[in-house]
């Protein structure tokens, strides 16, 4: 898209939303248009719970040709490429390829009286799902962030977390995709400037305290941290994390107490060799499973929230928090919007020898008032337990060193049976941490035949964070404050569960022998996934 085209684009969008503003129809929160020329807020039309834009105005913006045939089909053309829409069908046909839309086109005559013909409204997602496939410039609609990006702009998604550590604190800022940044201090402010055209960022509420008073964005690519009276110094470091760049800013407080007078140094103590024989930590790797993904949206809220997006957002926050607090390796079964089969999710945890698996989900109910988080542990009937015991066997396999070792075999979809007691304890600890922090359902802990848990060869639970079908809880679940509270509760639960496993690890069995290691899990037979 040329400079002139982008300028015309910006002016046309302003014309579009100015026209819509004069209509007697409700509007939702603004969507901000981003172009090379800058940004400006724009309104959209709300019909029911779906956001729409006027098709004839889109035609003016994007230089489209719109025609209706005698059968009522709507043809949208751009430089020889066509999109065919049919009233009452939430589909678009592009060169024979069908693309789903969240709603069908609507014929809305309001605001167009006297002009004749139809006034078609199309869902906002028409721009990203259909028009973007035929247009010759990049169109990126980020509905959750209320952004529409036109052209090749670098607009990373930026997440911000602040954690106090005693008299110190840490700001963790992730940018996806990776974007370089520089940090500078001027008086009582830290300025963080990103190598980007704009930022897709939701600034969290930071409790006012001695080190940090608040964080806010300075247009278009800078964040400012307001420092508190106890701030003394900072240290910044950057590292790549998967597809993101992570900026970590450690904040140091001033020393409020006078330093004691120097005293003669005592004789040096003998070296501490206690760490030499320290046992292996009970949790070194943790797997987090963001439920659903790709074409599988999961539960949906009336406000447009999709379970697949919510679980991924919380999983990313939880991964960062666990790495910072526990210093462990954290794996995500998916780190993008794609569908991963249930067996592949468990396989990732098993193959990477994860010590814990946590699957994140959001619930739905036909009753809109139903709310609260719940925690599930895998359920097995008596026949399955008997089969698991009967299927146990030992196979002698060669090692790289030239010897052999005995490998205990277990049916793939019964692997969790060996860990149900520890999984139940993990669920109990999570419930304790959720109390007074996260709204809970009447039955907090339950058991169910969940395939993603059945094949996990480690303690594993599934957490339903709340109900997206409850309007109030949907707003909570999508808010930064609630997500941070939920993540902190899960981090505390992981710490306490690690203590529990450490205590088990250090406790000998009745005959004085160490507790046996879990068996290797091999797909002895295929099983059908539970719904």
C-alpha positions in Angstrom: 0.0 0.0 0.0 1.5 3.4 -1.0 1.7 6.4 1.3 -1.1 8.1 -0.6 -3.3 5.0 -0.4 -2.7 4.8 3.4 -3.7 8.5 3.7 -6.9 7.9 1.7 -7.5 4.8 3.8 -7.3 6.8 7.0 -9.6 9.6 5.8 -12.1 7.0 4.4 -12.3 5.2 7.7 -13.0 8.4 9.5 -15.8 9.1 7.0 -17.1 5.6 7.6 -17.4 5.9 11.4 -18.6 9.5 11.2 -21.5 8.3 9.0 -22.3 5.4 11.4 -22.2 7.8 14.4 -25.2 9.7 12.9 -27.4 6.6 12.9 -29.8 5.7 15.7 -28.0 2.4 16.4 -25.9 1.4 19.4 -22.1 1.3 19.2 -19.6 -0.8 21.0 -16.2 0.3 22.3 -14.0 2.0 19.7 -11.6 0.2 17.4 -8.4 2.1 16.8 -7.2 2.3 13.2 -3.4 2.1 12.9 -1.6 3.3 9.8 1.8 4.8 8.9 0.2 8.2 9.4 -0.9 7.5 13.0 -3.9 6.3 14.9 -7.4 7.4 15.5 -10.4 5.8 17.4 -13.3 4.6 15.3 -16.8 3.4 16.3 -18.6 0.3 15.0 -22.2 -0.6 14.9 -23.5 -3.1 17.5 -26.4 -5.4 16.5 -27.3 -7.7 19.3 -24.0 -8.9 20.6 -22.2 -8.7 17.2 -20.1 -5.8 15.8 -20.8 -4.8 12.2 -19.5 -2.3 9.7 -21.3 -1.0 6.6 -20.3 -2.8 3.4 -20.8 0.2 1.1 -18.4 2.3 3.3 -15.9 -0.5 3.2 -16.1 -0.4 -0.5 -15.2 3.3 -0.4 -12.3 2.6 1.9 -10.8 -0.3 0.1 -11.8 0.6 -3.5 -14.1 -2.4 -3.8 -17.0 -3.0 -6.2 -20.2 -4.3 -4.7 -23.0 -5.8 -6.8 -26.2 -7.7 -6.0 -27.5 -10.3 -8.5 -31.1 -11.3 -9.1 -30.9 -14.2 -6.6 -29.8 -11.9 -3.8 -26.1 -12.9 -3.7 -23.7 -10.0 -2.9 -20.4 -10.0 -4.9 -17.5 -7.9 -3.6 -14.7 -7.5 -6.1 -11.2 -6.1 -5.8 -8.7 -6.2 -8.8 -10.3 -9.3 -10.4 -10.7 -11.2 -7.1 -14.2 -11.7 -5.7 -15.9 -12.5 -2.4 -19.5 -13.8 -2.6 -21.8 -13.3 0.3 -25.3 -14.7 0.7 -27.9 -13.1 3.0 -28.9 -15.2 6.0 -25.6 -17.3 5.7 -22.6 -16.7 7.8 -20.2 -17.7 5.0 -18.1 -16.0 2.4 -17.0 -17.7 -0.8 -13.5 -16.7 -2.1 -12.5 -18.4 -5.4 -14.5 -21.5 -4.4 -13.1 -21.5 -0.8 -15.7 -21.2 2.0 -14.7 -19.0 4.9 -16.9 -18.8 8.0 -18.1 -15.5 9.5 -19.5 -14.9 13.0 -22.8 -13.7 11.5 -24.6 -13.3 8.2 -24.8 -9.9 6.4 -27.7 -7.8 7.6 -29.9 -5.4 5.5 -30.2 -2.3 7.6 -32.1 0.6 6.0 -31.6 2.9 9.0 -29.6 6.0 8.1 -30.1 5.3 4.3 -33.7 6.3 3.8 -34.5 7.8 0.5 -31.3 6.5 -1.3 -32.9 3.3 -2.4 -31.4 -0.2 -2.6 -30.0 -2.2 0.3 -27.7 -1.0 3.1 -25.7 -4.1 4.0 -23.9 -4.5 7.3 -21.1 -7.2 7.6 -19.4 -8.4 10.7 -16.2 -6.6 11.6 -14.3 -10.0 11.2 -15.2 -9.8 7.4 -12.1 -7.5 7.1 -9.7 -10.1 8.6 -11.3 -13.4 7.4 -12.4 -12.5 3.9 -11.2 -9.1 2.7 -7.6 -9.7 3.9 -7.4 -12.8 1.6 -8.0 -10.7 -1.6 -6.4 -7.4 -0.6 -2.9 -6.5 -1.7 -1.9 -5.0 1.7 -1.8 -6.6 5.1 -4.9 -6.2 7.2 -4.7 -7.3 10.8 -7.8 -7.0 13.0 -7.1 -7.5 16.7 -10.6 -7.4 18.0 -9.7 -8.3 21.6 -7.3 -5.3 21.7 -9.6 -3.1 19.7 -7.0 -2.5 16.9 -7.2 -2.6 13.1 -3.7 -2.5 11.6 -3.4 -1.5 7.9 -0.1 -2.0 6.1 3.2 -3.6 7.2 3.4 -2.1 10.7 5.4 -3.7 13.5 2.9 -3.9 16.4 4.0 -6.4 19.0 1.7 -7.6 21.7 3.2 -6.4 25.0 2.3 -7.9 28.4 3.5 -6.3 31.7 3.9 -8.0 35.1 5.2 -6.5 38.3 6.2 -8.7 41.3 7.6 -7.4 44.6 10.4 -9.3 46.2 10.9 -8.1 49.8 12.6 -4.8 49.5 13.1 -5.2 45.8 10.8 -5.6 42.8 10.8 -6.9 39.2 9.1 -5.7 36.0 8.8 -8.4 33.3 7.7 -7.1 29.9 7.2 -9.6 27.1 6.9 -8.5 23.4 5.5 -10.9 20.8 6.8 -11.0 18.1 10.2 -10.0 19.3 11.0 -6.3 19.4 14.1 -4.6 20.7 13.8 -2.1 23.5 16.0 0.5 25.3 15.6 1.6 28.9 16.6 5.0 30.3 16.0 6.9 33.5 15.1 10.6 33.8 14.5 11.8 37.3 11.7 9.7 38.8 10.7 7.9 35.6 11.9 5.0 33.6 11.3 5.2 29.9 11.1 2.0 27.8 11.2 2.6 24.1 10.4 -0.3 21.7 11.7 -0.7 18.1 8.2 -0.8 16.6 5.6 1.3 14.9 3.0 1.0 17.7 2.3 -1.2 20.7 -0.6 -3.6 21.3 -0.6 -3.4 25.1 -3.0 -3.5 28.0 -1.4 -1.8 31.0 -2.1 -3.5 34.3 -3.0 -1.8 37.5 0.2 -1.7 39.6 -0.5 -1.2 43.4 1.1 2.1 44.5 4.0 1.4 46.8 7.5 2.5 47.5 9.2 1.3 44.3 6.7 1.7 41.5 3.8 4.1 41.5 2.4 3.1 38.1 3.0 2.2 34.4 1.4 4.0 31.4 1.9 4.2 27.7 3.3 7.2 25.8 2.3 7.2 22.2 3.2 5.5 20.1 6.0 3.1 21.1 7.1 4.0 24.7 6.1 2.9 28.2 6.8 5.0 31.2 7.3 3.6 34.7 6.6 6.1 37.5 9.1 5.4 40.3 8.4 5.6 44.0 10.3 7.3 46.8 12.1 4.1 47.8 13.6 3.6 44.4 17.4 3.6 44.3 18.6 1.8 41.1 17.6 -0.6 38.4 19.2 -3.3 36.2 17.7 -4.3 32.8 18.3 -7.4 30.8 16.8 -8.9 27.6 16.5 -12.5 26.5 14.6 -14.3 23.8 11.7 -16.6 25.0 10.3 -18.6 22.1 8.8 -16.1 19.7 8.9 -13.3 22.3 11.6 -11.0 23.7 11.5 -10.6 27.4 12.7 -7.4 29.1 13.4 -7.9 32.8 13.9 -4.8 35.0 15.1 -5.5 38.6 14.4 -2.5 40.9 16.5 -1.9 44.1 15.2 0.1 47.1 17.2 2.6 49.1 18.7 1.5 52.4 16.6 3.1 55.2 18.7 1.9 58.1 22.2 3.1 58.9 24.8 0.5 58.2 26.4 -0.9 61.4 30.0 0.1 62.3 32.6 -2.3 60.9 33.8 -4.9 63.3 36.8 -7.2 63.1 36.0 -10.1 60.8 35.8 -13.4 62.7 37.7 -16.4 61.5 36.2 -17.8 58.3 33.7 -20.6 59.0 34.4 -24.1 57.5 33.1 -24.5 54.0 29.5 -25.5 53.7 29.3 -28.8 51.9 25.6 -29.5 52.6 24.7 -28.8 49.0 26.9 -31.6 47.6 24.5 -34.3 48.6 21.3 -32.3 48.1 18.5 -34.5 46.6 17.2 -33.7 43.1 14.4 -31.1 43.1 11.0 -32.8 42.9 9.7 -30.3 40.3 12.2 -29.4 37.5 9.8 -29.3 34.5 6.2 -28.3 34.4 3.8 -28.7 31.5 0.9 -26.2 31.0 -1.8 -27.2 28.6 -3.9 -24.2 27.2 -7.1 -26.0 26.2 -8.6 -26.0 22.7 -7.1 -23.9 19.8 -7.3 -23.5 16.1 -10.7 -24.4 14.8 -11.7 -25.6 18.2 -12.8 -22.3 20.0 -14.1 -24.1 23.1 -16.6 -22.2 25.2 -17.7 -18.7 24.1 -18.9 -15.8 26.1 -21.6 -13.3 25.1 -18.9 -10.6 25.1 -17.0 -12.5 22.3 -14.4 -14.1 24.5 -13.2 -17.5 23.3 -11.9 -20.2 25.6 -9.0 -20.9 23.3 -7.8 -17.3 23.6 -8.3 -17.0 27.3 -6.5 -20.3 28.2 -3.5 -19.3 26.0 -3.2 -15.8 27.6 -3.3 -17.2 31.1 -0.9 -20.0 30.2 1.7 -17.5 29.0 1.4 -15.4 32.1 1.6 -18.5 34.3 4.7 -19.8 32.4 6.5 -16.5 33.0 5.5 -16.4 36.7 6.6 -20.0 37.3 10.0 -19.4 35.6 10.6 -16.3 37.7 9.5 -17.7 41.0 10.5 -21.3 40.9 13.3 -21.1 38.4 12.0 -24.2 36.6 11.6 -25.3 33.0 8.0 -24.6 31.8 6.6 -26.1 28.6 3.4 -25.0 26.8 1.5 -27.7 24.8 0.7 -25.0 22.4 2.0 -21.4 22.2 -0.2 -20.3 19.3 -3.7 -20.6 18.0 -3.6 -24.1 16.6 -5.4 -27.4 17.4 -3.2 -30.0 19.2 -4.7 -33.5 19.6 -5.3 -34.6 23.2 -2.8 -37.5 22.9 -0.1 -35.1 21.6 -0.6 -32.8 24.6 0.0 -35.7 27.0 2.9 -37.0 24.8 4.7 -33.6 25.0 4.5 -33.7 28.8 5.6 -37.4 28.9 8.4 -37.1 26.4 9.9 -34.1 28.2 9.6 -35.9 31.5 7.5 -33.2 33.1 6.9 -33.5 36.8 3.5 -31.8 36.8 0.8 -31.2 34.1 -1.7 -28.5 34.5 -4.5 -28.2 31.8 -6.3 -24.8 31.7 -9.9 -24.5 30.6 -13.0 -22.2 30.9 -16.5 -23.6 31.5 -19.9 -23.1 29.9 -23.5 -23.7 31.1 -27.0 -23.3 29.8 -27.7 -21.4 33.0 -26.1 -17.9 32.7 -25.9 -17.5 36.4 -23.6 -20.5 36.9 -20.2 -19.4 38.0 -17.0 -20.4 39.8 -13.8 -22.3 39.2 -13.4 -26.1 39.6 -10.6 -28.6 39.5 -10.7 -32.0 37.9 -8.7 -35.2 38.5 -8.8 -38.2 36.2 -11.4 -40.8 37.0 -10.9 -44.6 36.4 -13.3 -47.4 37.0 -12.4 -50.7 38.7 -12.0 -52.5 35.4 -9.5 -49.9 34.2 -7.5 -50.2 37.4 -7.5 -54.0 37.1 -6.4 -53.7 33.4 -3.6 -51.3 34.4 -2.2 -53.8 37.0 -2.5 -56.7 34.5 -0.8 -54.8 31.7 2.3 -54.0 33.8 5.3 -55.7 32.4 9.0 -55.4 32.1 11.0 -55.2 28.9 14.9 -55.3 28.8 16.2 -52.6 26.4 19.8 -51.8 25.4 21.4 -48.5 26.6 23.8 -46.2 24.9 26.6 -47.3 27.3 26.4 -50.8 25.9 24.4 -52.4 28.8 20.8 -53.1 29.2 18.1 -51.7 31.5 14.6 -52.9 32.6 11.8 -50.7 31.5 8.4 -51.1 33.1 5.6 -50.9 30.6 2.1 -49.4 31.1 -0.9 -48.9 28.8 -0.8 -45.4 27.4 -4.3 -44.2 28.4 -4.0 -45.7 31.9 -0.7 -44.0 32.8 -2.4 -41.5 35.2 -3.6 -44.3 37.5 -0.2 -44.4 39.2 -0.5 -40.7 40.1 -4.1 -40.2 41.1 -3.3 -39.8 44.8 -0.7 -37.1 44.1 -3.0 -35.5 41.6 -5.8 -35.3 44.2 -3.4 -33.7 46.6 -2.4 -31.1 43.9 -6.1 -30.4 43.4 -6.6 -29.9 47.1 -3.7 -27.5 47.3 -5.0 -25.5 44.4 -8.4 -25.3 46.0 -6.7 -23.9 49.2 -4.9 -21.2 47.2 -8.1 -20.3 45.3 -10.0 -19.7 48.5 -10.7 -16.0 49.1 -9.0 -15.2 45.8 -10.9 -16.9 43.0 -14.7 -17.5 42.9 -15.3 -21.2 43.3 -18.1 -23.4 42.1 -20.2 -25.3 44.7 -18.3 -28.5 43.9 -14.7 -27.4 43.6 -12.9 -30.7 43.2 -14.4 -33.4 41.0 -13.3 -36.5 39.0 -14.0 -37.2 35.3 -12.6 -39.4 32.5 -10.6 -36.7 30.8 -8.3 -38.0 28.1 -5.7 -35.3 28.5 -5.2 -36.4 32.1 -5.5 -40.2 31.6 -2.3 -40.5 29.6 -0.2 -38.2 31.7 2.6 -40.0 33.5 2.9 -37.4 36.3 0.6 -35.6 38.7 -2.0 -33.9 36.5 -5.1 -31.8 37.0 -7.5 -29.8 34.8 -8.6 -26.3 36.1 -11.8 -24.8 34.9 -11.1 -21.1 35.6 -14.7 -20.0 35.5 -17.8 -19.7 33.3 -17.6 -17.7 30.1 -21.4 -18.0 29.8 -21.7 -15.9 33.0 -21.4 -12.2 31.9 -19.9 -11.0 35.1 -17.4 -13.8 35.2 -16.5 -13.3 31.6 -15.5 -9.7 32.4 -13.4 -11.0 35.3 -11.7 -13.7 33.4 -10.6 -11.3 30.7 -9.3 -8.7 33.1 -5.6 -8.3 33.9 -6.2 -8.0 37.7 -8.2 -11.3 37.9 -5.7 -13.1 35.6 -2.8 -12.0 37.8 -4.6 -13.1 40.9 -5.3 -16.5 39.3 -1.7 -16.9 38.2 -0.3 -16.0 41.6 -2.6 -18.5 43.3 -1.4 -21.2 40.9 2.2 -20.3 41.5 1.7 -20.5 45.3 0.0 -23.9 44.7 3.0 -25.1 42.7 5.4 -24.1 45.5 3.3 -25.9 48.2 3.0 -29.0 46.0 6.7 -29.0 45.5 7.1 -29.0 49.3 4.7 -31.9 49.5 6.6 -33.9 46.8 9.9 -33.1 48.6 8.5 -34.5 51.8 7.4 -37.6 50.0 10.8 -37.9 48.3 12.7 -37.8 51.5 10.4 -40.3 53.3 11.5 -43.9 52.9 9.1 -46.7 52.4 8.4 -49.2 55.2 11.3 -51.4 54.3 13.7 -48.5 54.1 13.9 -48.4 50.3 13.4 -45.3 48.2 10.0 -44.8 46.6 9.9 -46.4 43.1 10.2 -44.3 40.0 7.1 -44.1 37.7 7.2 -46.5 34.8 7.9 -45.5 31.2 4.6 -45.2 29.4 4.4 -46.9 26.0 1.3 -46.9 23.7 0.5 -50.5 24.3 -2.9 -50.0 22.7 -4.9 -47.2 21.3 -7.9 -45.8 23.2 -10.8 -43.5 22.2 -10.7 -40.0 23.6 -13.4 -39.0 26.1 -15.6 -36.1 25.1 
